[in-house]
Amino acid sequence: MPSSRIMANQTDILKNSSGKLNRIIIGKKGASSNIMTIWDGNSTEPGYILTIIDTTAQAGTYDFGGVTLRNGLKIVTGTGTAPDALVVFDE
């Protein structure tokens, strides 16, 4: 199962095609109103927002149970201090 670590406020294209999102693990929470927006999208297809996580709330695991991604997986993290997070998905 592929994974990607996110530790900065930026746009990360983790997958450019269909697949599944399994979980996001926030190991160190963000600060100052930081949010992580999870998109079913890629670099060419804007897609749609699956959910928004307030990374300042608590460290822990968000289980998505293999939710289907039609376009890809894009994570946008911004505002304040970024979390240290691990995103786990299927190829």
C-alpha positions in Angstrom: 0.0 0.0 0.0 1.6 3.3 -1.0 1.8 6.2 1.4 3.0 9.8 1.4 4.1 12.0 4.3 2.8 15.5 4.4 4.7 18.1 6.6 4.3 21.4 4.7 1.5 23.7 3.6 1.2 23.0 -0.1 -0.7 21.1 -2.7 0.3 17.5 -3.1 -0.9 15.4 -6.0 -0.5 11.9 -4.6 -2.3 10.0 -7.4 -3.3 10.9 -10.9 -5.8 8.1 -11.5 -8.5 6.1 -9.9 -7.9 4.2 -6.7 -8.9 4.1 -3.0 -8.1 6.3 0.0 -7.6 4.2 3.1 -6.5 6.5 6.0 -4.8 9.6 7.1 -2.7 9.5 10.2 -2.0 12.8 11.9 1.1 12.1 14.0 1.7 15.7 15.1 -1.2 18.1 14.9 -1.0 21.4 13.1 -1.5 24.8 14.7 -3.0 28.3 14.1 -6.1 27.2 12.2 -4.4 24.7 9.9 -6.7 22.6 7.7 -6.2 19.7 5.2 -8.5 19.5 2.3 -8.8 16.1 0.6 -9.9 16.1 -3.0 -10.9 13.4 -5.5 -8.8 15.2 -8.2 -5.5 15.4 -9.9 -3.2 17.8 -11.7 -5.5 18.2 -14.7 -9.0 17.4 -13.2 -9.9 19.8 -10.3 -12.3 17.1 -9.0 -14.4 17.6 -5.8 -13.7 17.9 -2.1 -14.2 14.6 -0.1 -13.7 16.3 3.3 -11.7 18.9 5.2 -9.8 18.0 8.3 -9.0 20.5 11.1 -5.5 19.3 11.8 -5.3 21.4 15.0 -8.1 19.3 16.7 -6.1 16.2 17.6 -3.5 13.7 16.5 -5.0 10.4 15.4 -6.2 8.2 12.6 -8.9 9.1 10.1 -10.1 5.9 8.5 -11.7 6.3 5.1 -12.3 2.5 4.6 -11.1 2.5 1.0 -13.3 5.2 -0.3 -13.2 5.2 -4.2 -11.3 7.9 -5.9 -12.4 8.4 -9.5 -9.9 11.1 -10.6 -6.9 10.8 -8.3 -5.9 12.1 -4.9 -5.0 15.7 -4.1 -4.3 17.0 -0.6 -4.2 20.8 0.0 -2.8 21.8 3.4 -2.8 25.5 4.4 -3.0 28.2 7.0 -0.9 28.2 10.1 1.5 25.5 11.0 1.3 22.2 9.0 0.8 18.9 10.6 3.0 15.8 10.3 0.7 13.4 8.5 0.8 10.1 6.6 -1.7 9.5 3.8 -2.3 5.8 3.0 -3.9 4.9 -0.4 -4.1 2.1 -3.0 -2.5 2.2 -6.4 
